[in-house]
Amino acid sequence: RKISASHYNSAMTSYSLIFWTTLAANVGITYRSLSNSSPSGSATDADSEADDMKNSVVHRSLLVRYLSVYLLAALSDWLQGPYVYALYNAYGYEQKAIAVLFVAGFGSSMIFGSFVGGMADSGGRRKFVIIFALTYIASCITKHFKNFSFLLLGRFLGGVSTSLLFSVFDSWLIKAHAMKGLESSFLSKSFAAASYGNYVVAILAGLVANHAASMNEMVEFGTGETVKGSPDGLTYFGGYINPFDMALVALILCGSLASALWDENYGEQSPSSESGSLNALRNAAYTVVRNEEVLLCGIISSLYEGSMYVFVFMWTPALTALTPEGGPGLPFGLIFATFMVCCMAGSSTFTLLLGKKDVKVESLAVYVLGLASFALFNVAISGSDLIAFLSMLLFELTVGLYFPSMGTMKSQIVPESQRSAIYNIFRIPLNFIVLTSLLTNLTYRQSFFACGCMLLTASLMQMKLQAKRLNGERSGEKPEYDLAPIEEKDTV
């Protein structure tokens, strides 16, 4: 379809209008959430008020130390994301070779990430945050080399780093709260603050990386020749490599601050725990299989986060296909910024809802997953670019609600002694979903419909988890985890 200039300008105005509307709504929700951010406990006398104030000070200090490290790690990840494909393409690699590199990254996260989680529980979470920084630094350095083997090594290292990013940081934060004796409401607020900060960093990283990538041309080290001018060159700098060099600096600061600001903490050792990464992985898998709440939590998180990654791959082709032809192109930067603003609004909404005594995280998650399913089903069947875009914004709103909700549930359900190992086991089916998406030729409609089905399944499973958790609360029972190694169990 061809469109006139006035039609195109109208479409562009719609994206701008939606952005400013969502930004204004986010500011309002954030202001409300900050004004209601006092501790949830009801202080009935001077002593309890003093305790609340003391806990608030302790929590604020802990949160500042955590965010100082975590947001640098997130910054390094966001700086790289938009330019991985562009860099490989600039080096002259075809779609098939680039697909191999992406599959290698997710495959290494699925396989090797399973082991490093258990090692972090026994070896120390702070130590593995520093290892995360060093590993990701090495991955960034490989981007200077055009050689396919170096790039493949970088993808392997990046996959391991991603597994650590999404497990060790949360594990350290949960244990740090427990060591300070802070109640669960403070942990939920920490997850919400980290989620909100992550999306702010994403927007800033996008702006900074875009400027850095366009500062100069990517040229060969020593000769100054471009890739096309020197097809046999080995090492390059500038252009699309600049964001990776900026990420490297952020990672150096991340590892340094973790070493200076964080105390070391470990998974609580059970009497039957064994040393060794293979034993840690095996025992964590045994815990997941034998404990229904842990298993449900893992399946739900894998289904949602897998759908989220598919969304990341598919939203661009979906909007491109639905947008009338004839214009200079969609405002991808503005669209991405709108997505992030909706995520921020979701995080602030979680904080706002957290202040209500009758809101349970388990119940909230049911609605979040249901809304996410509805949103992606709507994208799958919609013939309108505007309706599809608004549905995508609804999904991004659920992303902001999901992460602090799931973080809170995981902190209560997953046993501390195996937390990082189990978190990485949860990522195995997630990475399988992503690999399946990369290796198949599904259309965007088929992909979003499949994601809608996965999210509907996750919503139904969350209902079951909610019922188990609420029944356990009413009976006053605390979950007992079967953590014994497999060979110590009697077979029936």
Secondary structure as GFF3:
##gff-version 3
##sequence-region A 1 492
A	DSSP	alpha_helix	5	35	.	.	.	ID=ss1
A	DSSP	alpha_helix	46	80	.	.	.	ID=ss2
A	DSSP	three_ten_helix	81	83	.	.	.	ID=ss3
A	DSSP	alpha_helix	84	90	.	.	.	ID=ss4
A	DSSP	alpha_helix	95	123	.	.	.	ID=ss5
A	DSSP	alpha_helix	125	142	.	.	.	ID=ss6
A	DSSP	alpha_helix	148	165	.	.	.	ID=ss7
A	DSSP	alpha_helix	168	180	.	.	.	ID=ss8
A	DSSP	alpha_helix	184	213	.	.	.	ID=ss9
A	DSSP	beta_strand	219	220	.	.	.	ID=ss10
A	DSSP	beta_strand	236	237	.	.	.	ID=ss11
A	DSSP	three_ten_helix	239	241	.	.	.	ID=ss12
A	DSSP	alpha_helix	242	261	.	.	.	ID=ss13
A	DSSP	alpha_helix	277	290	.	.	.	ID=ss14
A	DSSP	alpha_helix	292	322	.	.	.	ID=ss15
A	DSSP	alpha_helix	332	354	.	.	.	ID=ss16
A	DSSP	alpha_helix	361	381	.	.	.	ID=ss17
A	DSSP	alpha_helix	385	413	.	.	.	ID=ss18
A	DSSP	three_ten_helix	416	418	.	.	.	ID=ss19
A	DSSP	alpha_helix	419	439	.	.	.	ID=ss20
A	DSSP	alpha_helix	444	475	.	.	.	ID=ss21
A	DSSP	three_ten_helix	486	488	.	.	.	ID=ss22
###
